[in-house]
Amino acid sequence: MVKTEDEIALMRISGRLLASVFEMLDTLSLEGLSTMEINDVVERFITYDLDARPASKGQYGYKYVLNCSINNVVCHGLPSTTEIIQNGDIINLDITLEKNGYIADSSKTYMIGDVKPAARRLVKIAQEAMWQGIKQVKPNAHLGDIGFAISRHAKQHGYSAVREYCGHGIGREMHEKPDILNFGHRGTGLKLQKGMVFTVEPMINQGRRTVITEDDGWTVRTTDKKLSAQFEHTVAVTETGVEILTLRSDETHFMSGSP
């Protein structure tokens, strides 16, 4: 679970490239596009512009380069030529990238056009919950500290954190140990040490935390059909704290102050 300095240097490259994918998406107008069109744009950008590999494609038999989860889809939404992004939607784009044998993983929930205040609030709290979790990461902290901070922030604002899906170690493989749960108790679980690299990725529901998987075997929705939002970063434990390997240029303020 512990990476060397050389390995983290390579993961830093993958993370920076993946951040640039989201920075490219930030410049696009997503409304009116099919989710498959977004998939194809991202695949071309990763493959040809960045000379990297979309790590999700082919993983576990998956055919696409990203997950696109709209509104009440919690995670693992499949790209489709018939699913068109509409004004008022919220959509999570979850993307992985491999360069030099090492993988980075990140996601962001986009708000499309005129999004209702309740949905905007959910997205804001989901992003804050991720940062609350990340801020717990440092040597000698515990995994339970991360989960506790995430679930507490969600509950304080009337939301719930999904428990069936969680963050994970990452490196040469997309999913490595340890699991980074989105709930827990302070001072419990594995003790963190310098060199660990993993994702923090809370999925926050507007209603109950329970989810259901559709017949396609991938798409996960809220059971009560209320909205869900997710954010994710790949992070490394440093000597004194945490480094966000997939940090985007518009996010530097999150680590210097309150979300």
N, C-alpha and C positions, 0 to 999 in steps of 0.2 A: 504493500500500500504506500510505501514511502519512495518518492522519486529522487534521483540524484540531481545535482545542479545542472548537469548537461541535459538531462531529460526535461527538466522544467524549462530550460532555455528553448528547447524544441517545441514544447507545449505552448510557450509564450508566442512563438511564431504562428502556430495554428490558431491560437486564440485571437491574435491581432487580425489575421485574415478573416476569421469568422465575424469579428466585429465589423469589418468592412462590408460584409454581405448585408448586415442590417442597416448600415449607413447608406448603402445603395438603395435598399428598399424604402428607406425614409424619404428618398427623393421622388418616389413614384406615387402616382394617384392609383390606389388599389381599387377604388369603387368602380364597378362595372367589369372588372376582370374576373375570369373564372379562377378557381383555386389551382387548376391545372396550368393555367398560364403563368401564375406565380411560381409554381414548381419548375416550369421550364426556364423562366428567367433566372432563377437561382441556380439551376443546374449549369446553364451556360456561363454564368458569372464565375462560379466556383471553378469550373473545368477550364475555361478558356482565358478569362481575365486573371484569375489567381493561380492557375496551374496547380490546382489542388484536387482532392477527391471528395465528393459528397459522401460522407461515411455512412449515412443511413441507407443509401441505395444498395440493396442486396443483403442488408443485415436482417437476420431472422426471416429471410424470404420477402422482405419489404421491397416494393417496386419503385418507390419514389425517393426524392431527395429531402423532403421535409414533411412535417405534419402540419395541417392547417385546421384549426379547431375553432369553429364559429359559434358564438352565442352560448348555447347550453351544452356544447361539446367540451368536455373537460380536457381531453388529450387524445392524441393518435388519430385525429381526423385525416381522412384520405383525400388527396387531390382529386378533383373531378372536373370534366369539361362542362358539366351542366350546373355546377354549383357556382353561382355568380355572387360576388361580394356586393352587398347593398348598402345604401345610405342608412346609418344608424346601427350597423353591425359592430360587434367587437370580434376580433379574430386573432388567435394566437398562432404565430409562426415559430415552429420549433425546428432548428436546423443544426446539423453536425457537419464538421469538416475535418479531413485528415490531410496532414502535410508531414513529410519526412517520417511517416510511421506513427505519428501521434495525433490523437483526436481531441477536438474541442467541441463543446455542446452548449447551446444557448437558445433562449426563446424570448419573445416579446409579444405582448398583446397590443394590437393596433386598434384605435378607435376610428371608425369610418364615418366621416361627414358629421351629421347632426345626431350625435349619440345622446340618449336621454341621461339626465343627471344621475339617476340611480345606477346606471351602467358605468358612467364615468367614475362614480365613487368606488364601485367595486374594483375597477381597474387600478385606481390610485392605491387602494388598500392592499391589493395583491402585490403591487410593486413594492410598497413599503414593507410588507411582510417578508419579501425576499431580502431586502436590505437589513431588516432587523435580524434575520437569521445569519446573514453574512457577517454582521458586526460582532457576532459571538465567536468567530473563528480566530483562534490564536493558540499557540502551544499551551498544553496542559488544560485547555478547556475540554468539555465533553460534548459528544454528539447530542446528548439530551438537552444541552444548553441551546443548541440551534433549533431543535424541534419545539422546545418550550417557547422561545421567542416568537417563532412563526405563528403557532397556534394561539398564543396569548394575544398577539396583535389582531389576528382575525376575529377572535371572540370579543375583544374590546369594542369592535366596530359592528358587531352583529352578524358576522359571517362565520363560515366553517372551513376548516382545512381538510382536504381529501387525505385519507390515510392509506388507500390501496396503492398509490403510486408515490414515488419519492425520488430524492436525489441519489447519486451513486458515485463511487470512485470511477476514475477515468484515466486513460493513458494510451497504451497500445491497443487496448480493447475499449469499446464504447461503455460497457458496463462492467465495472470492477468493484471489489469491496473497498470501503464499507457502504452500507445503505445509509442515506441521510434522511431520516424520517421527518415529517412535517408536524410532529407532535412529540412530546417527551417531558421529562422531568429534569430540572437543573441538577448538575453534578452527577448524572448517571450516563451510562453508555461508554463507548470507547473514548479514551483520552487522546486528544489530538497532538500530533508532533510535527515539527518542521519537515517539509517535503511531501506531506500528504496532498493529493490533488483530487478534488471531487466537485460535484455540482450541487448547488442549492436551488431548488425549483418548486416552490409551493404552488399548489393549485387551490385557489380560494373560491368557494361557492357562495352564491347569494342566499341560498337556502340551506337544506340539509347537506351533510357531507357525503351521503350515499350516492353511489354511481352504478351504472349498468353498461355492459359491453354489448354492442349491436351484433347482429348475425354475421357481419363481415369479419368478425374476429379482431378488429382493430379499434373502431370508433367507440369512445367511452363518453357517455352523456350523464348529466345529473338525473337522478331518478324523479325529482320533482319538476324537471324541465325549466328550472331557473338558471340564471346565467352563471358562468364560471370564467375565471381569468387566471392566467399563469405568467410568471416571469422566471427566467433561469440564467445563471451564470456559472462558468467553470472557475473555480478558485483554488489557490494554492496556499497552504499554511507556511508562513515565513518565520524567521527567527523571533520577530516581535509581534506578528499579527497575521494579516491576510493580504494577498495580491489577487485582484480580479483579472484573470487572464483574458477574458472576453469583454472587458470594459469598452464601452463605446464613448466616443468623444463628447456626447451630450450628457454623460452621466458622472463626470468627475465630482460634481458638487455633492453627490450622495455620500461619499466617503469622508467629506470634510465637515458635514453637519447633519442635522436631522433631515429625514426624508421629506 
